[in-house]
Amino acid sequence: MSDKQPMDKKLTLIIVLWLGLILLLNGCQGKSSPIKENQLRDAALRNTTEHGVDKQTLIQQNGVLVVGTAITNPFEFYDPEGDLVGLDIDIANFIAQELGVDVQFVEMSFANLIPALQENKVDMTIAAMYITPEREDLVDFSNPYIETGLVMVIQPEMKTTIKSVEDLKGKRVGVKIGSTGANYAQELVSQGTPLQVTEYKDTFTSLLDLEVNRVDVVFNDYLNTLTYIKDSQSQLSIVMDEKAEVIYLSKVGLGIGVPEGNQEFLKFINETLRKMKQTGDFQKSYETWLMPNGD
């Protein structure tokens, strides 16, 4: 009983700290007026390139930029007032402002983002998505707007047990469906590493299961993990080497996705990202959402 009580207390604390966020994720909407994927109609289809008119022009003619996103704190999440906020949301709003149009966010599962682009359900996607060769075969990406990477997240007591990928044999691994972490886990399995892989709809649930030892390790984004640890006052750790440097399973950039063949629109996005950094707006957003306490 003595082991169970601290664990229950720990789980209760985490749930309380995140309860407001979870409730908001399940239905609250704010100033950004996001809609769910099943509420999406033909808004983006109006912006489909036709008759030689580029997507950027069509977006401006129709007056709305349709943006697909998936909740990934601190890049996109709901604040206590129910507003959709975060670094990615600021970037999308900045792009819409430069286009001179309104923005319509469409919240969906992470795994549905690329299919939504392929089917022209959205004009662009932004959701802390890694730029990978596999994804670049399906859609086009902007230049990276931030660098991050895939890491291993563990309980503190596992520091002496899991020091590298070689130590994962036989371990229970948590990953988000459709993520780079899920692909990495499957690659390890295909290469002969015995893993028990559990897939989750969202990152938060995988980390919550790690907190109560339902999995041994979670493959997750570095920046997202830092935010979780800080906001939930968690004791979870990121695996590091002997020099106390983060061990990245992969180190990549985050990019904005657009349907293939829209090079002029992609060029505009890259120019806008560059402008956002030159004006200082990007740094301001970065400090607001990724370094909320000035760390």
Helices and strands as residue ranges (DSSP letters): H 4-25, E 35-36, G 37-39, G 45-47, H 55-62, E 64-69, E 77-78, E 84-85, H 87-99, E 102-107, G 110-112, H 113-118, E 124-125, H 133-136, E 140-141, E 146-154, G 156-158, G 165-168, E 172-176, H 180-190, E 196-200, H 203-211, E 217-221, H 222-231, E 237-238, E 250-254, E 257-258, H 263-278, H 281-289
